[in-house]
Protein backbone atom coordinates (compact mmCIF):
# COMPACT_ATOMS: atom_id res chain seq x y z
CA UNK A 1 0.00 0.00 0.00
CA UNK A 2 1.26 3.47 -0.92
CA UNK A 3 1.84 5.65 2.14
CA UNK A 4 1.04 9.34 2.25
CA UNK A 5 4.76 10.09 2.31
CA UNK A 6 5.33 7.87 -0.70
CA UNK A 7 2.48 9.57 -2.55
CA UNK A 8 4.00 12.99 -1.94
CA UNK A 9 7.37 11.72 -3.15
CA UNK A 10 5.83 10.38 -6.34
CA UNK A 11 3.97 13.61 -6.99
CA UNK A 12 7.18 15.61 -6.57
CA UNK A 13 8.97 13.25 -8.95
CA UNK A 14 6.26 13.61 -11.58
CA UNK A 15 6.27 17.40 -11.26
CA UNK A 16 10.06 17.45 -11.62
CA UNK A 17 9.84 15.38 -14.81
CA UNK A 18 7.17 17.69 -16.22
CA UNK A 19 9.20 20.81 -15.44
CA UNK A 20 12.34 19.38 -17.02
CA UNK A 21 10.35 18.31 -20.08
CA UNK A 22 8.78 21.75 -20.42
CA UNK A 23 12.20 23.41 -20.17
CA UNK A 24 13.61 21.10 -22.82
CA UNK A 25 10.77 22.03 -25.16
CA UNK A 26 11.00 25.77 -24.47
CA UNK A 27 14.75 26.10 -24.91
CA UNK A 28 14.88 25.32 -28.68
CA UNK A 29 11.95 27.66 -29.29
CA UNK A 30 13.68 30.46 -27.43
CA UNK A 31 16.95 29.76 -29.22
CA UNK A 32 15.10 29.83 -32.55
CA UNK A 33 13.91 33.40 -32.01
CA UNK A 34 15.82 35.72 -34.34
CA UNK A 35 16.29 39.45 -34.56
CA UNK A 36 13.83 40.55 -37.25
CA UNK A 37 14.91 43.39 -39.53
CA UNK A 38 12.66 45.31 -41.91
CA UNK A 39 14.98 46.85 -44.51
CA UNK A 40 14.72 48.79 -47.75
CA UNK A 41 14.95 46.51 -50.81
CA UNK A 42 18.14 48.20 -52.03
CA UNK A 43 19.96 46.92 -48.94
CA UNK A 44 19.54 43.21 -49.66
CA UNK A 45 23.03 42.24 -50.90
CA UNK A 46 24.90 44.34 -48.37
CA UNK A 47 22.72 43.54 -45.38
CA UNK A 48 22.72 39.82 -46.17
CA UNK A 49 26.52 39.94 -45.89
CA UNK A 50 26.33 41.95 -42.66
CA UNK A 51 23.82 39.51 -41.20
CA UNK A 52 26.06 36.55 -42.04
CA UNK A 53 28.94 38.28 -40.27
CA UNK A 54 26.74 39.01 -37.25
CA UNK A 55 25.71 35.37 -37.05
CA UNK A 56 29.31 34.19 -37.23
CA UNK A 57 30.37 36.60 -34.47
CA UNK A 58 27.40 36.27 -32.12
CA UNK A 59 26.09 32.81 -32.90
CA UNK A 60 22.63 34.33 -33.34
CA UNK A 61 20.69 34.43 -36.60
CA UNK A 62 18.77 37.29 -38.20
CA UNK A 63 15.59 37.32 -40.25
CA UNK A 64 15.50 40.12 -42.84
CA UNK A 65 12.40 41.24 -44.72
CA UNK A 66 13.13 43.43 -47.77
CA UNK A 67 10.60 45.69 -49.47
CA UNK A 68 9.93 49.33 -50.28
CA UNK A 69 10.40 51.52 -47.20
CA UNK A 70 6.81 52.72 -47.63
CA UNK A 71 5.43 49.17 -47.51
CA UNK A 72 7.55 48.28 -44.49
CA UNK A 73 6.50 51.41 -42.62
CA UNK A 74 2.84 50.58 -43.22
CA UNK A 75 3.39 47.01 -42.03
CA UNK A 76 5.05 48.31 -38.87
CA UNK A 77 2.11 50.65 -38.32
CA UNK A 78 -0.25 47.69 -38.73
CA UNK A 79 1.57 45.83 -35.98
CA UNK A 80 3.88 43.52 -37.93
CA UNK A 81 6.43 42.02 -35.50
CA UNK A 82 9.93 43.37 -36.10
CA UNK A 83 12.87 44.64 -34.08
CA UNK A 84 14.80 46.93 -36.44
CA UNK A 85 13.75 49.24 -39.28
CA UNK A 86 16.16 50.56 -41.92
CA UNK A 87 14.53 52.99 -44.33
CA UNK A 88 15.89 54.28 -47.64
CA UNK A 89 14.82 57.81 -46.80
CA UNK A 90 14.13 60.08 -43.87
CA UNK A 91 10.45 60.53 -44.69
CA UNK A 92 9.35 56.97 -43.90
CA UNK A 93 11.45 56.81 -40.75
CA UNK A 94 9.87 60.12 -39.72
CA UNK A 95 6.48 58.55 -40.46
CA UNK A 96 6.95 55.65 -38.03
CA UNK A 97 8.60 57.99 -35.53
CA UNK A 98 5.52 60.20 -35.68
CA UNK A 99 3.45 57.17 -34.72
CA UNK A 100 5.73 56.57 -31.71
CA UNK A 101 6.82 53.25 -33.22
CA UNK A 102 10.60 53.63 -32.80
CA UNK A 103 12.92 54.24 -29.88
CA UNK A 104 14.12 57.74 -30.67
CA UNK A 105 17.33 57.30 -28.71
CA UNK A 106 18.31 54.40 -31.00
CA UNK A 107 17.80 56.28 -34.26
CA UNK A 108 20.77 57.31 -36.39
CA UNK A 109 21.78 57.84 -40.00
CA UNK A 110 23.51 54.71 -41.28
CA UNK A 111 24.30 54.96 -45.01
CA UNK A 112 24.36 57.13 -48.11
CA UNK A 113 23.80 56.22 -51.77
CA UNK A 114 23.76 57.70 -55.29
CA UNK A 115 21.09 57.85 -57.99
CA UNK A 116 21.93 56.48 -61.44
CA UNK A 117 20.43 55.76 -64.83
CA UNK A 118 20.84 52.15 -65.98
CA UNK A 119 20.32 50.29 -69.25
CA UNK A 120 20.57 46.62 -70.29
CA UNK A 121 24.26 45.72 -70.52
CA UNK A 122 23.91 44.95 -74.23
CA UNK A 123 22.73 48.50 -74.98
CA UNK A 124 24.65 50.63 -72.50
CA UNK A 125 25.27 53.83 -74.43
CA UNK A 126 26.34 56.68 -72.11
CA UNK A 127 23.83 59.41 -71.33
CA UNK A 128 25.03 62.87 -70.34
CA UNK A 129 22.66 63.81 -67.54
CA UNK A 130 22.21 67.55 -67.19
CA UNK A 131 19.69 70.34 -67.36
CA UNK A 132 17.14 69.59 -70.07
CA UNK A 133 18.82 66.39 -71.34
CA UNK A 134 16.70 64.50 -73.88
CA UNK A 135 15.68 61.44 -71.92
CA UNK A 136 12.52 61.05 -74.00
CA UNK A 137 14.52 60.46 -77.17
CA UNK A 138 16.72 57.88 -75.50
CA UNK A 139 13.66 55.92 -74.38
CA UNK A 140 12.67 55.59 -78.04
CA UNK A 141 9.09 54.74 -77.20
CA UNK A 142 9.99 52.41 -74.32
CA UNK A 143 9.29 52.72 -70.61
CA UNK A 144 11.37 54.36 -67.88
CA UNK A 145 11.53 51.94 -64.94
CA UNK A 146 11.62 53.46 -61.48
CA UNK A 147 10.07 53.00 -58.06
CA UNK A 148 6.53 54.29 -57.62
CA UNK A 149 7.13 58.02 -57.52
CA UNK A 150 4.66 58.87 -54.74
CA UNK A 151 5.76 56.25 -52.21
CA UNK A 152 9.00 54.39 -52.99
CA UNK A 153 12.07 56.42 -51.91
CA UNK A 154 14.06 55.70 -55.10
CA UNK A 155 11.05 56.77 -57.13
CA UNK A 156 10.65 59.97 -55.13
CA UNK A 157 14.34 60.79 -55.52
CA UNK A 158 14.13 60.03 -59.25
CA UNK A 159 11.11 62.25 -59.80
CA UNK A 160 12.72 65.07 -57.82
CA UNK A 161 15.86 64.83 -59.98
CA UNK A 162 13.92 64.82 -63.24
CA UNK A 163 11.85 67.80 -62.10
CA UNK A 164 14.95 69.72 -61.06
CA UNK A 165 16.52 69.02 -64.46
CA UNK A 166 13.35 70.06 -66.32
CA UNK A 167 12.81 66.62 -67.83
CA UNK A 168 9.88 65.23 -65.86
CA UNK A 169 7.00 66.62 -68.02
CA UNK A 170 8.43 64.95 -71.14
CA UNK A 171 8.69 61.46 -69.61
CA UNK A 172 5.98 61.40 -66.93
CA UNK A 173 3.65 59.29 -69.08
CA UNK A 174 6.44 56.86 -69.95
CA UNK A 175 7.18 55.84 -66.36
CA UNK A 176 6.71 52.21 -65.35
CA UNK A 177 6.31 52.51 -61.59
CA UNK A 178 7.49 49.49 -59.60
CA UNK A 179 6.70 48.38 -56.05
CA UNK A 180 10.34 48.82 -55.01
CA UNK A 181 13.70 49.73 -56.51
CA UNK A 182 14.77 46.11 -57.07
CA UNK A 183 11.58 45.51 -59.05
CA UNK A 184 12.46 48.52 -61.23
CA UNK A 185 15.97 47.13 -61.69
CA UNK A 186 14.51 43.80 -62.79
CA UNK A 187 12.48 45.46 -65.54
CA UNK A 188 15.71 46.77 -67.06
CA UNK A 189 17.64 43.57 -66.40
CA UNK A 190 14.99 41.53 -68.27
CA UNK A 191 14.91 43.99 -71.17
CA UNK A 192 11.35 45.09 -70.47
CA UNK A 193 12.45 48.72 -70.11
CA UNK A 194 15.33 50.37 -72.00
CA UNK A 195 16.23 52.61 -69.05
CA UNK A 196 15.70 52.71 -65.32
CA UNK A 197 16.47 54.98 -62.37
CA UNK A 198 17.90 53.07 -59.42
CA UNK A 199 20.57 53.42 -56.77
CA UNK A 200 24.21 52.90 -57.68
CA UNK A 201 24.30 49.94 -55.30
CA UNK A 202 21.45 48.22 -57.16
CA UNK A 203 23.28 48.54 -60.46
CA UNK A 204 26.37 46.99 -58.87
CA UNK A 205 24.30 44.00 -57.75
CA UNK A 206 23.12 43.03 -61.25
CA UNK A 207 25.65 42.32 -64.04
CA UNK A 208 22.83 42.36 -66.60
CA UNK A 209 22.64 46.17 -66.38
CA UNK A 210 25.16 48.95 -66.75
CA UNK A 211 25.23 52.49 -65.41
CA UNK A 212 24.88 54.93 -68.30
CA UNK A 213 24.69 58.12 -66.25
CA UNK A 214 24.81 59.48 -62.70
CA UNK A 215 22.42 62.15 -61.47
CA UNK A 216 24.01 65.23 -59.92
CA UNK A 217 23.64 65.13 -56.14
CA UNK A 218 22.30 68.67 -56.33
CA UNK A 219 19.31 67.45 -58.36
CA UNK A 220 17.63 65.57 -55.51
CA UNK A 221 17.51 65.43 -51.70
CA UNK A 222 20.42 63.59 -50.06
CA UNK A 223 19.94 59.82 -50.20
CA UNK A 224 20.32 58.58 -46.64
CA UNK A 225 19.32 55.41 -44.79
CA UNK A 226 18.25 55.89 -41.15
CA UNK A 227 18.09 52.94 -38.74
CA UNK A 228 16.24 52.48 -35.44
CA UNK A 229 14.96 49.90 -32.98
CA UNK A 230 11.17 49.58 -32.98
CA UNK A 231 9.30 50.51 -29.83
CA UNK A 232 7.57 47.13 -29.52
CA UNK A 233 10.80 45.13 -29.79
CA UNK A 234 11.59 43.02 -26.76
CA UNK A 235 14.39 40.99 -28.33
CA UNK A 236 17.43 40.94 -26.03
CA UNK A 237 19.82 41.09 -29.01
CA UNK A 238 18.23 44.07 -30.80
CA UNK A 239 20.60 46.68 -29.35
CA UNK A 240 23.68 44.50 -29.89
CA UNK A 241 22.64 43.88 -33.48
CA UNK A 242 22.15 47.59 -34.11
CA UNK A 243 25.60 48.29 -32.65
CA UNK A 244 27.12 45.67 -34.95
CA UNK A 245 25.47 47.15 -38.06
CA UNK A 246 26.97 50.52 -37.12
CA UNK A 247 30.38 49.10 -36.22
CA UNK A 248 33.71 49.09 -38.10
CA UNK A 249 33.18 45.35 -38.72
CA UNK A 250 30.15 46.05 -40.91
CA UNK A 251 31.59 49.08 -42.72
CA UNK A 252 33.60 47.24 -45.43
CA UNK A 253 30.63 44.98 -46.16
CA UNK A 254 28.45 48.00 -46.93
CA UNK A 255 31.23 49.73 -48.86
CA UNK A 256 31.81 46.61 -50.97
CA UNK A 257 28.29 47.11 -52.35
CA UNK A 258 28.86 50.81 -53.05
CA UNK A 259 27.24 52.41 -50.01
CA UNK A 260 28.77 55.35 -48.19
CA UNK A 261 28.88 54.60 -44.48
CA UNK A 262 27.68 57.61 -42.48
CA UNK A 263 27.44 56.02 -39.04
CA UNK A 264 30.12 57.27 -36.64
Secondary structure, DSSP 8 states (H G I E B T S, - for coil): ---HHHHHHHHHHHHHHHHHHHHHHHHHHHHH--EEEEEEGGGHHHHHHHHHHHHHHHS--EEEEEE-HHHHHHHHHTT---SEEE-SSHHHHHHHHHTT-B-GGG-EEEEE--EEEEEEGGG-------TT--HHHHHTT--EEEE-TTTSHHHHHHHHHHHHTT-HHHHGGGEEEESSHHHHHHHHHTTSSSEEEEEHHHHHH-TTEEEEEE--GGGS---EEEEEEBTT---TTHHHHHHHHTSHHHHHHHHTTT-EE---
